[in-house]
Amino acid sequence: MLAIITIPVILSLSSCKTSGNTDKGNADDTPQTVERNYNGHEYVDLGLPSGIKWATCNIGATKPEEYGDYFSWGSTTPFIDEKGDNRCTIFKKSLSELQAAGIINEEGVLNPRYDAARTHWGGTWRMPTHNEIYELCEKCTWEWIDGDSISGYKITGKNGRSIFLPAAGHMMLHTYYDGINGHYWSNTTISDYHAINLTFSEEGKATITFEAEYGCPIRAVSE
């Protein structure tokens, strides 16, 4: 189990979208939530060893505190409910079937065509790998926010910059456990009918295998 951090803080939130590739600051500036904009979407450099940049908002959201869209793993169409025509059928395929169909590569990572972040935001935006989620857990400070209208984690890198992940729950017939749990997809699978998922609550955080049919938010990354 990963370390549990439960320090209440006050979080200042901002918009996720800007027009044009506008510089918001540089390494010499005072640490701030929003750093730069790429392809119309803002990101933060948390100073992680991988150099990966994390978006400030979920796919389908316009503010950090918004839940955004929910996706079955490997689907590029937002989830409606378990009876909706957009419900992804990838979860019915085994690892060998997914690879044979060209949906994942030999490392279990979704090919870009099936990556919702790449499809919706373009450029080099994509879903995070299992290792990138693990790095976010291990190399940053996580502080639980329990506000009147939003709950989730403020995640701060060693350089003082931060992002916010709302506790958006997951979706089947409707949204479950929003405000209590967070479930975010990686682009990686290691077992049949499941994929690696970042899950958290006020008690802590972990990476787990989660049923691929469930609708979960996606927080994009870029090199």
C-alpha positions as CSV (number, residue, x, y, z in Angstrom):
1,M,0.0,0.0,0.0
2,L,1.3,3.4,-0.9
3,A,1.7,6.2,1.7
4,I,-1.4,7.9,3.1
5,I,-1.4,11.7,3.2
6,T,-4.4,13.4,4.8
7,I,-3.5,17.0,5.4
8,P,-6.4,19.4,4.7
9,V,-5.5,22.4,2.5
10,I,-7.3,25.2,0.6
11,L,-7.0,24.9,-3.1
12,S,-7.2,27.7,-5.7
13,L,-8.6,26.4,-9.0
14,S,-8.4,27.9,-12.5
15,S,-9.6,27.3,-16.0
16,C,-8.1,24.4,-18.0
17,K,-8.3,25.9,-21.5
18,T,-6.6,28.9,-23.1
19,S,-6.3,30.0,-26.7
20,G,-2.9,29.5,-28.3
21,N,0.3,28.1,-26.9
22,T,0.7,30.8,-24.2
23,D,3.6,30.6,-21.8
24,K,2.3,30.9,-18.2
25,G,5.7,30.9,-16.5
26,N,9.1,29.3,-16.3
27,A,11.3,27.5,-13.9
28,D,12.4,30.7,-12.2
29,D,8.8,31.9,-11.5
30,T,7.0,31.5,-8.2
31,P,5.5,28.0,-8.2
32,Q,2.0,28.0,-9.6
33,T,-0.8,25.6,-10.6
34,V,-0.9,26.4,-14.3
35,E,2.4,26.4,-16.1
36,R,2.0,26.2,-19.9
37,N,-0.5,25.4,-22.6
38,Y,-0.1,22.7,-25.3
39,N,-2.6,22.2,-28.2
40,G,-5.3,24.2,-26.3
41,H,-5.0,22.4,-23.0
42,E,-3.0,23.5,-19.9
43,Y,-0.5,21.3,-18.1
44,V,1.9,21.4,-15.2
45,D,5.5,20.2,-15.0
46,L,5.7,18.6,-11.5
47,G,9.4,18.1,-11.8
48,L,9.0,14.3,-12.1
49,P,12.1,12.2,-13.0
50,S,10.4,11.1,-16.2
51,G,9.8,14.6,-17.3
52,I,6.1,13.9,-18.0
53,K,3.7,16.8,-17.9
54,W,0.2,16.3,-16.3
55,A,-2.9,18.1,-17.6
56,T,-4.7,20.4,-15.2
57,C,-8.2,19.0,-16.1
58,N,-9.8,15.7,-16.9
59,I,-10.8,14.9,-20.5
60,G,-14.2,16.6,-21.1
61,A,-13.7,19.1,-18.2
62,T,-13.0,22.8,-18.4
63,K,-12.0,23.3,-14.8
64,P,-9.7,21.2,-12.5
65,E,-12.6,20.5,-10.1
66,E,-15.0,19.2,-12.8
67,Y,-15.3,15.5,-13.3
68,G,-15.3,15.6,-17.1
69,D,-16.3,12.5,-19.2
70,Y,-16.2,8.9,-18.2
71,F,-14.8,6.2,-20.5
72,S,-14.7,2.4,-20.6
73,W,-11.1,1.4,-20.9
74,G,-10.0,1.5,-24.6
75,S,-13.1,3.5,-25.6
76,T,-12.8,6.9,-27.2
77,T,-16.5,7.7,-26.8
78,P,-17.8,9.0,-23.5
79,F,-19.7,6.5,-21.3
80,I,-23.5,7.0,-20.9
81,D,-24.7,3.9,-19.1
82,E,-24.4,0.1,-19.4
83,K,-27.2,0.0,-21.9
84,G,-25.8,2.8,-24.1
85,D,-24.6,2.0,-27.6
86,N,-21.3,3.7,-26.8
87,R,-20.4,1.1,-24.1
88,C,-17.0,-0.3,-25.1
89,T,-16.8,-4.0,-25.9
90,I,-13.0,-4.2,-25.4
91,F,-13.6,-5.5,-21.9
92,K,-14.9,-8.8,-23.5
93,K,-11.6,-9.5,-25.1
94,S,-8.7,-11.4,-23.5
95,L,-5.1,-10.0,-23.5
96,S,-4.2,-12.2,-26.5
97,E,-7.3,-11.1,-28.4
98,L,-6.6,-7.4,-27.7
99,Q,-3.1,-7.8,-29.0
100,A,-4.2,-9.8,-32.1
101,A,-6.7,-7.1,-32.9
102,G,-4.1,-4.4,-32.7
103,I,-5.7,-2.7,-29.7
104,I,-2.7,-3.1,-27.4
105,N,1.0,-3.6,-28.0
106,E,3.1,-6.4,-26.6
107,E,3.6,-4.5,-23.4
108,G,-0.1,-4.2,-22.8
109,V,-0.3,-0.5,-23.7
110,L,-3.2,0.9,-25.7
111,N,-2.4,1.9,-29.3
112,P,-3.0,5.6,-30.0
113,R,-6.2,4.9,-32.0
114,Y,-7.8,3.5,-28.8
115,D,-6.4,6.2,-26.4
116,A,-9.2,8.7,-25.5
117,A,-6.7,11.4,-24.6
118,R,-5.0,11.2,-27.9
119,T,-8.3,11.1,-29.8
120,H,-9.9,14.1,-28.0
121,W,-6.9,16.4,-27.4
122,G,-4.5,15.4,-30.2
123,G,-0.9,16.2,-30.4
124,T,1.2,14.2,-28.0
125,W,-1.5,14.0,-25.3
126,R,-2.2,10.5,-24.2
127,M,-3.4,8.4,-21.2
128,P,-0.7,7.8,-18.5
129,T,1.2,4.5,-18.3
130,H,1.1,2.4,-15.2
131,N,4.6,3.5,-14.4
132,E,3.7,7.2,-14.7
133,I,0.8,6.8,-12.3
134,Y,3.1,5.0,-9.9
135,E,5.6,7.8,-10.2
136,L,2.9,10.4,-9.5
137,C,2.0,8.5,-6.3
138,E,5.6,8.0,-5.1
139,K,7.3,11.3,-6.1
140,C,4.6,13.8,-5.1
141,T,2.9,14.9,-1.9
142,W,-0.8,14.1,-1.8
143,E,-3.1,16.3,0.3
144,W,-6.8,15.5,0.6
145,I,-9.3,18.3,-0.1
146,D,-12.7,18.0,1.6
147,G,-14.6,21.1,0.5
148,D,-18.3,21.9,0.5
149,S,-18.7,21.2,-3.2
150,I,-15.6,19.2,-4.2
151,S,-13.4,16.5,-2.8
152,G,-10.1,15.1,-4.1
153,Y,-6.4,15.4,-3.9
154,K,-4.0,18.3,-4.4
155,I,-0.8,16.6,-5.8
156,T,2.3,18.7,-5.4
157,G,5.7,17.9,-7.0
158,K,9.1,18.6,-5.3
159,N,9.3,21.9,-7.4
160,G,6.2,23.2,-5.6
161,R,3.8,23.0,-8.6
162,S,0.6,21.1,-8.3
163,I,-2.5,19.6,-9.9
164,F,-5.9,18.6,-8.5
165,L,-7.7,15.2,-9.1
166,P,-11.3,15.3,-8.1
167,A,-12.9,12.3,-6.5
168,A,-15.2,11.6,-9.4
169,G,-16.1,8.0,-8.6
170,H,-16.9,5.6,-11.5
171,M,-19.9,5.0,-13.7
172,M,-22.1,2.1,-14.6
173,L,-25.9,2.7,-14.5
174,H,-25.0,6.0,-12.9
175,T,-22.1,7.6,-11.1
176,Y,-21.0,5.7,-8.0
177,Y,-19.0,7.1,-5.0
178,D,-18.3,10.5,-6.5
179,G,-17.0,12.8,-3.8
180,I,-15.6,9.8,-1.9
181,N,-13.5,7.8,-4.3
182,G,-11.4,8.6,-7.4
183,H,-10.8,6.1,-10.3
184,Y,-8.5,7.1,-13.2
185,W,-7.5,5.0,-16.1
186,S,-4.0,4.3,-17.2
187,N,-3.3,3.1,-20.8
188,T,-2.0,-0.3,-19.5
189,T,-3.5,-3.7,-19.0
190,I,-1.9,-6.8,-17.4
191,S,-4.8,-9.2,-17.0
192,D,-7.9,-10.3,-19.0
193,Y,-10.9,-7.9,-18.9
194,H,-9.2,-5.5,-16.5
195,A,-6.8,-2.5,-16.8
196,I,-4.5,-0.6,-14.4
197,N,-6.4,2.1,-12.5
198,L,-5.4,4.8,-10.1
199,T,-7.8,4.6,-7.2
200,F,-8.0,6.8,-4.1
201,S,-10.1,8.0,-1.2
202,E,-9.4,10.1,1.9
203,E,-7.7,7.0,3.4
204,G,-5.0,6.7,0.7
205,K,-4.2,5.8,-2.8
206,A,-3.1,2.8,-4.9
207,T,-2.8,1.4,-8.3
208,I,-5.2,-1.6,-8.9
209,T,-6.6,-3.7,-11.7
210,F,-10.2,-2.4,-12.4
211,E,-12.9,-3.9,-14.6
212,A,-12.4,-2.4,-18.1
213,E,-16.2,-2.0,-18.6
214,Y,-16.5,0.6,-15.9
215,G,-16.6,4.3,-16.9
216,C,-13.8,6.3,-15.3
217,P,-12.3,9.8,-15.9
218,I,-9.0,10.2,-17.7
219,R,-6.2,12.7,-16.8
220,A,-4.0,13.1,-19.8
221,V,-0.2,13.5,-19.9
222,S,2.3,14.6,-22.5
223,E,6.1,14.5,-22.9
